[in-house]
């Protein structure tokens, strides 16, 4: 099938390359010529495992091309809308890029073609855009097909997701949209991926509701960590125990610094803003506490660092291991790790920071940090070690080697990812989260 993808950021680039991997003929469009040039040369503009390989394969096969010219999407049966919806000043989602993309796409649409939204938008946006598309191009239609990508697993989640959701209107148009999307995703559907057909508002709510739930689950266990610390309990054992309950589950019950990235923080704020606009703000009032708990974790780590440094942070050398908001990513948007590094710097510490992939992206935000080329370099002569992103490289550090490098063997395990007994046996004072 001939497919276009509008927007070549994180979502769009992965979706475009994955669609080509599935055998479709893809044209991907973005307004950023530098990004397009890099993608056309086979260079992924961000770190995502598996993306360089399928991008190279797609380019070699001729099944994908990148352009800044929207006119080149003409003739595609499906136009995937994959632009960003960043947080605006009020907390609401900024739909500037979505609206601009639709306005630029409409002159090149034809009757019978479908615009398929994948961006995370406030409920009600799809109906507005559908009316706009249908008025401009009679016979063209807009439906919604939300994405469920996890950074670090985005290629897998696109090619073989855990479910598909189609938001379509009733009647013949909806039936045609379902048949077309079934053809796009034929491989995964044949392998048993569930497919749910819902109306437009439901499809818009699925992704943002899922993110709100996951954020709530993370803040819940971090609240339990706060109680565990003062009560003498171990939150990891607590999470294991309650996670055996099938109604709760163990995933996303890892206490630590809290969540970050480009989705969960902005999405819960945008969800609250939209609920207020709809006159049902009280229904999501709890998300303000979820957000506050999440941000409080960062301050707690800085307070803990100050305590372990004898009450004085200024003039101390602190090794920060991890800058990305999660492992297997170079994304530092709203990263708790990078935020903590910046806070320690403002308290007067010398911060030696290392991340396997996120140094370049972190340097754009905090150029004043001392970035190192390895964990070993960061550890050297440190008065305190903070492990803030749970990369396997840090999990596998030899604590005896680390002890030989630091000035003072004290570690804060911000993700509860280290072997506490091994680090303690190597002479470290160990502090975890809620332990």
JOSUL-V932060 format. One record per backbone hydrogen bond with DSSP energy under -1.0 kcal/mol. NH is the residue of the N-H (numbers start at 1). CO is the residue of the C=O. E is the energy in kcal/mol with one decimal. If there is no record, write none. Layout:
# JOSUL-V932060
NH,CO,E
NH,CO,E
This chain:
# JOSUL-V932060
3,25,-3.1
4,78,-2.6
5,27,-2.2
6,80,-3.4
7,29,-3.4
13,9,-2.8
14,10,-1.5
15,11,-2.5
16,12,-2.9
17,13,-2.2
18,14,-2.3
19,15,-2.5
20,16,-2.0
21,17,-2.1
22,18,-1.6
23,20,-1.7
24,19,-2.1
25,1,-2.5
26,63,-3.4
27,3,-2.1
28,65,-2.7
29,5,-2.7
30,67,-1.6
36,32,-2.1
37,33,-2.4
38,34,-2.2
39,35,-2.5
40,36,-2.7
41,37,-1.1
42,39,-1.8
43,38,-3.0
51,48,-2.0
54,50,-1.8
55,51,-2.5
56,52,-2.3
57,53,-2.2
58,54,-2.3
59,55,-2.4
60,56,-2.2
61,57,-1.8
63,58,-1.4
65,26,-1.5
67,28,-2.4
72,69,-1.7
73,70,-2.1
74,71,-1.4
76,73,-2.0
77,2,-2.1
78,2,-1.1
79,114,-2.7
80,4,-3.2
81,116,-2.7
82,6,-2.7
88,92,-3.4
91,88,-1.6
94,86,-3.3
99,95,-2.9
100,96,-2.3
101,97,-2.3
102,98,-2.3
103,99,-2.4
104,100,-2.2
105,101,-1.8
106,102,-2.4
108,105,-2.3
109,106,-1.8
112,139,-2.2
113,110,-1.9
114,77,-2.1
115,141,-2.9
116,79,-3.0
117,143,-2.8
118,81,-2.5
119,81,-1.1
125,122,-2.1
128,124,-1.5
129,125,-2.5
130,126,-2.9
131,127,-2.0
132,128,-1.7
133,129,-2.6
134,130,-2.6
135,131,-2.0
136,132,-1.8
137,133,-2.7
140,137,-2.6
141,113,-2.0
143,115,-2.6
144,167,-2.6
145,117,-3.5
147,118,-1.1
153,150,-2.6
157,153,-2.6
158,154,-1.2
159,155,-2.5
160,156,-2.8
164,194,-2.1
166,196,-2.9
167,144,-4.0
168,198,-2.6
175,171,-2.1
176,172,-2.4
177,173,-2.3
178,174,-2.4
179,175,-2.2
180,176,-2.4
181,177,-2.7
182,178,-2.4
183,179,-1.4
184,180,-1.9
185,181,-2.5
186,183,-1.1
189,185,-2.3
190,186,-2.4
191,187,-1.1
192,189,-1.5
193,188,-2.2
196,164,-2.8
198,166,-3.2
203,199,-2.1
204,200,-2.2
205,201,-1.8
206,202,-1.5
209,205,-2.6
210,206,-2.3
211,207,-2.4
212,208,-2.0
213,209,-2.3
214,210,-2.5
215,211,-2.6
216,212,-2.0
217,213,-2.3
218,214,-2.2
219,215,-2.5
220,216,-2.2
221,217,-2.0
222,218,-1.9
223,219,-1.9
224,220,-2.1
225,221,-1.8
226,222,-1.6
227,223,-1.6
228,224,-3.0
229,225,-2.2
230,226,-1.1
231,227,-1.9
232,228,-1.5
233,228,-1.8
235,434,-3.2
238,234,-2.0
239,235,-2.7
240,236,-2.1
241,237,-2.2
242,238,-2.6
243,239,-2.1
245,242,-1.3
248,245,-2.1
249,245,-2.6
253,250,-1.4
261,333,-1.9
267,263,-3.1
268,264,-2.2
269,265,-1.3
270,266,-2.7
271,267,-2.4
272,268,-1.8
273,269,-2.2
274,270,-2.4
275,271,-2.4
276,272,-2.2
277,273,-2.0
278,274,-1.9
279,276,-1.2
280,275,-2.7
283,280,-1.7
284,281,-1.3
285,282,-1.0
287,284,-1.6
288,285,-1.5
290,286,-1.8
291,287,-2.4
292,288,-2.3
293,289,-2.8
294,290,-2.0
295,291,-2.3
296,292,-2.0
297,293,-1.1
299,295,-1.2
300,296,-2.1
301,297,-1.8
302,298,-1.7
303,299,-2.3
304,300,-2.4
305,301,-2.4
306,302,-2.2
307,303,-2.2
308,304,-2.5
309,305,-1.4
310,307,-1.5
311,306,-3.1
315,348,-2.5
316,313,-2.2
318,350,-3.0
319,384,-2.9
320,352,-2.7
321,386,-3.2
322,354,-3.2
325,331,-2.5
335,332,-1.8
339,335,-2.3
340,336,-2.4
341,337,-2.1
342,338,-2.2
343,339,-2.2
344,340,-2.5
345,341,-1.9
346,342,-2.1
347,343,-1.3
348,345,-1.7
349,344,-2.2
350,316,-3.0
352,318,-2.6
353,370,-2.8
354,320,-2.3
362,358,-2.5
363,359,-2.4
365,362,-1.1
366,362,-2.9
369,366,-1.5
370,351,-2.2
372,353,-2.5
378,374,-1.6
379,375,-2.2
380,376,-1.4
381,405,-2.9
382,379,-2.1
383,317,-3.2
384,317,-1.1
385,410,-2.4
386,319,-3.0
387,412,-2.6
388,321,-2.8
389,321,-1.2
391,389,-1.7
395,391,-1.9
396,392,-2.2
397,394,-1.2
402,398,-2.4
403,399,-2.3
404,400,-1.3
405,402,-1.1
406,402,-1.8
407,382,-1.7
408,382,-2.1
410,408,-1.9
411,429,-2.8
412,385,-3.0
413,431,-2.9
414,387,-1.7
414,412,-1.2
416,413,-1.2
420,418,-1.2
423,419,-2.2
424,420,-2.4
425,421,-2.5
426,422,-1.3
427,424,-1.7
428,423,-2.3
429,409,-2.7
431,411,-2.1
